Amino acid sequence: MSSFRPALKQTFDAADQAQAGALPEVFMTRVVVCGAGGFIGGHLVQHLKQDGCWVRGVDVKAPEFGPSAADEFLQLDLRDRSACEAALSVEGGFDEVYQLAADMGGMGFIHSAECEIMRNNALINLNVVDAAAAAGVPRYFFSSSVCIYRDMEPGEPELDEVQAYPALPDNEYGWEKLYAERVAEAYGRRTGMAVRIARFQNCYGPEGTWRGGREKAPAAMCRKVAEVDDGGTIEVWGDGTAVRSYTYVEDLVDGIVRIMRSDLTGPVNIGNPEYVTVDELVHTVAEVAGKQIGIRHVDGPVGVQSRNFSNARIKSLGWSAKYPLRQGIALTYPWIEAQVQEAGELAGGPGR
Ligand SMILES: NC(=O)c1ccc[n+]([C@@H]2O[C@H](COP(=O)([O-])OP(=O)(O)OC[C@H]3O[C@@H](n4cnc5c(N)ncnc54)[C@H](O)[C@@H]3O)[C@@H](O)[C@H]2O)c1
């Protein structure tokens, strides 16, 4: 079990809801984080708690790597409209709803689970925003993705948010996110709810999925490097030239909360403006691990060839990425290495 998460709180399931945690004090900002059992949602809960909010976490599953820092945690399936109503119901109402729940994963999952992604995420996004509007929630945040943008050529000038149109996302995950952005904005126009939307670049950090097929590239590379000896070789999907940027999770949650509490309407990109190839990502991980690593390129789903997005809107809120890739990987690799070792020990193996 990870010792990374500092706060110790109780976990509740849906049946406990009536008895769940003490009610928030009237002066506290009352917040719901949907997807709080996941990677970014879990870190967002910690950030909001440090900020003095009263937080209800909601997810279909309990957090995997330790107890939630939320004041209460409800296990609910947000594809179900009545579950969304339960999630957002509290005496006096909630001030903010952060919608991060999604059926998602890295490129392997995005390419193999198109129907699940389209169906489950549309149901979640339709029902949560509808329930939030019906409950009179004043501020609503939706977590979108840079997957809504078209593919780019390496070296192409950066795209700003309005250049998402005419739309040509590379995969169904991106199309659903684009649709869900529009649904949230339509509810905002109809009800006056302040809707805030961020398009996340790839995010990484401790307590993210690191194995099982849903992990994203930085976690997958950290795991692969942790699993081989110094001088070993790892497999990398594609030819290693695809260009991405990777945002450390603390930078991302800082950006989320800034956007939520700002006057910025319309989608806002959040991302570390440090673009690297997949091979450069592997070299960074290997350097942090102190290992010489060879790369064997193999066939596999890679996604778009290149990314380059404007951060002018998020920067207008005083945000900047505080963690360069090397520093973020130095904080992430030891956590994943410890998970790999623990898993190896549990399996009775050498625990590499
Ligand atoms: N991680 C990234 O790099 C990245 C990039 C762009 C966008 N995003 C978006 O940010 C959000 C959070 O991503 P993450 O990396 O923390 O993913 P994650 O998979 O760790 O978290 C998502 C959470 O949603 C929960 N969930 C799924 N179906 C649910 C349901 N029916 N009811 C309730 N909860 C349900 C999952 O159990 C999971 O805990 C997602 O919307 C994702 O699409 C993430």
The ligand as an ORCA input file, in Angstrom:
! r2SCAN-3c Opt
* xyz 0 1
  N      -4.791     11.326    -17.356
  C      -4.686     12.062    -18.451
  O      -3.588     12.199    -19.026
  C      -5.892     12.772    -19.023
  C      -5.733     13.530    -20.189
  C      -6.842     14.176    -20.723
  C      -8.078     14.096    -20.079
  N      -8.198     13.347    -18.946
  C      -9.527     13.271    -18.305
  O      -9.387     13.576    -16.925
  C     -10.332     12.813    -16.165
  C      -9.610     12.054    -15.077
  O      -8.641     11.199    -15.679
  P      -7.711     10.222    -14.813
  O      -6.413     10.127    -15.499
  O      -7.756     10.596    -13.376
  O      -8.481      8.835    -15.052
  P      -8.832      7.682    -14.011
  O      -9.270      6.511    -14.825
  O      -7.735      7.479    -13.032
  O     -10.070      8.321    -13.258
  C     -11.369      8.298    -13.777
  C     -12.282      7.774    -12.684
  O     -13.638      7.745    -13.195
  C     -14.256      6.644    -12.588
  N     -15.434      6.182    -13.296
  C     -15.487      5.498    -14.486
  N     -16.745      5.184    -14.757
  C     -17.514      5.662    -13.743
  C     -18.912      5.626    -13.471
  N     -19.779      5.003    -14.292
  N     -19.362      6.219    -12.338
  C     -18.488      6.821    -11.484
  N     -17.155      6.886    -11.685
  C     -16.690      6.302    -12.812
  C     -13.181      5.553    -12.598
  O     -13.492      4.530    -11.664
  C     -11.939      6.327    -12.260
  O     -11.635      6.280    -10.879
  C     -11.064     11.929    -17.166
  O     -12.269     12.540    -17.546
  C     -10.119     11.880    -18.343
  O     -10.795     11.611    -19.552
  C      -7.144     12.688    -18.412
*
